[in-house]
Amino acid sequence: MTLPFGTAPVDPAPVWTAECLLPAVGASVAEARALVRRELCRWGLDELVDDCSLIVSELASNVVRHGGNVFTLRLGSNGTWVYGEVFDQGEGVPHQREADIDSIGGRGLLIVDELADDWGVASAGGRGGKTVWFLAGAGSPSLLPVVPHQSRIAVG
């Protein structure tokens, strides 16, 4: 079951959050990775930086290719796990696909599936768009932890 961002508490509740709005252009993929690296290092989660950076890079790349004009990246952590979301206003719903050996694309969600403890897609309902969320550092798939809006970072 997927819950929208900010609607369910987690135990323990997150102590750190970050959010930014980015244009859906190629340069924003690098900005999103830099945000992940900066925040997770600040939060003392160095061991999750590489996996979370790659996950966010894949999700942001999907938005640049298939989403709307902008996207929102949200991160939260309690010091153990990292929960992330990428929201865009695009109509398409991402799904894993089989990429043949000669394909130059189509592996992004396979990478997300391999690196994240859990992930999914939630429709924004009547507002349009969707949220692709992930959980890393929890050790196993579990109920989706959702972090509250606490801080906003203006990027770009």
C-alpha positions in Angstrom: 0.0 0.0 0.0 1.4 3.4 -0.9 0.6 6.4 1.2 1.0 10.1 0.1 3.9 12.1 1.5 3.3 13.5 4.9 0.2 11.5 5.9 1.5 8.7 8.1 3.9 8.9 11.1 6.8 6.6 11.4 8.4 5.2 14.6 10.8 6.6 15.2 9.8 9.8 13.4 12.3 11.4 11.0 14.6 14.0 12.5 15.9 15.3 9.2 14.1 16.3 6.0 15.0 18.2 2.9 12.9 19.2 -0.2 13.7 21.0 -3.4 11.9 21.9 -6.6 13.9 21.4 -9.8 13.3 22.0 -13.5 12.9 18.8 -15.6 16.2 19.4 -17.5 19.3 17.2 -17.7 21.4 19.5 -15.3 18.8 18.9 -12.6 19.8 15.2 -12.4 23.2 16.2 -11.2 21.7 18.8 -8.8 19.5 16.1 -7.3 22.4 13.8 -6.8 24.4 16.6 -5.1 21.5 17.3 -2.8 21.3 13.6 -1.8 25.1 13.5 -1.2 25.2 16.8 0.8 22.2 16.0 3.0 22.9 12.3 3.7 26.5 13.2 4.6 25.2 15.9 7.0 22.9 13.4 8.5 25.7 10.9 9.1 24.4 8.4 6.6 27.6 8.1 4.4 27.0 4.4 3.9 23.7 5.1 2.0 25.0 8.0 -0.1 26.0 6.0 -3.2 22.8 3.9 -3.4 20.5 6.8 -2.7 22.3 9.0 -5.2 22.0 6.4 -7.9 18.3 5.8 -7.1 17.5 9.5 -7.2 19.6 9.9 -10.4 17.5 7.2 -12.1 14.2 8.7 -10.9 15.1 12.2 -11.9 16.3 11.0 -15.3 12.9 9.4 -15.8 11.2 12.8 -15.1 13.5 14.6 -17.6 12.6 12.0 -20.2 8.9 11.3 -19.5 7.6 13.7 -16.8 6.4 17.3 -16.7 8.2 20.6 -16.6 9.4 20.4 -13.0 9.9 17.8 -10.2 10.1 17.8 -6.5 12.6 15.8 -4.6 11.9 15.1 -0.9 14.2 13.2 1.5 13.7 12.2 5.1 15.6 10.2 7.7 15.6 9.1 11.3 19.3 8.3 11.2 18.8 4.7 10.1 16.7 4.7 7.0 16.2 7.2 4.2 12.9 7.7 2.6 12.8 9.6 -0.7 10.2 10.8 -3.2 10.3 12.3 -6.7 7.0 13.9 -7.7 6.2 15.2 -11.2 3.1 16.2 -13.1 3.6 13.9 -16.0 0.8 11.6 -16.9 2.7 8.4 -17.5 3.3 5.8 -14.8 6.8 4.3 -14.6 7.1 0.6 -14.7 9.9 -1.9 -14.9 10.6 -3.4 -18.2 12.8 -6.1 -19.6 15.8 -4.6 -21.5 17.5 -6.8 -24.0 21.3 -7.0 -24.0 21.7 -4.5 -26.7 19.4 -1.8 -25.2 20.9 1.5 -24.2 18.1 2.3 -21.8 15.2 0.8 -19.9 17.2 -0.4 -16.8 16.6 2.5 -14.4 13.8 1.0 -12.4 15.6 -2.4 -12.3 18.5 -0.5 -10.7 16.0 1.2 -8.2 14.5 -2.2 -7.4 17.9 -3.7 -6.7 19.2 -0.9 -4.5 16.1 0.1 -2.6 14.6 -1.9 0.3 11.2 -1.0 -1.1 9.8 1.4 -3.7 6.6 2.2 -5.5 4.5 4.6 -7.4 1.5 6.6 -6.1 -0.9 8.5 -8.3 -1.5 12.1 -7.2 -5.2 11.5 -7.8 -7.3 14.4 -9.2 -4.3 16.7 -9.1 -2.5 14.7 -11.9 1.0 13.5 -11.8 2.6 10.8 -9.6 5.1 10.2 -6.9 7.8 7.6 -7.1 9.0 6.8 -3.6 11.8 4.6 -2.2 13.1 3.4 1.1 16.8 2.6 1.8 18.6 1.4 4.9 15.6 -0.3 6.5 17.0 -3.7 5.9 13.9 -5.1 4.3 10.7 -4.1 2.6 8.2 -2.8 5.2 5.3 -0.4 5.6 6.1 2.8 3.8 7.6 5.4 6.2 6.3 8.8 5.3 8.1 11.9 6.5 6.5 15.3 7.2 7.3 18.5 5.4 9.9 20.3 7.6 12.4 22.1 5.5 12.6 23.4 2.0 15.7 23.9 0.0 15.6 26.2 -3.0 17.8 24.9 -5.7 18.3 26.3 -9.2 
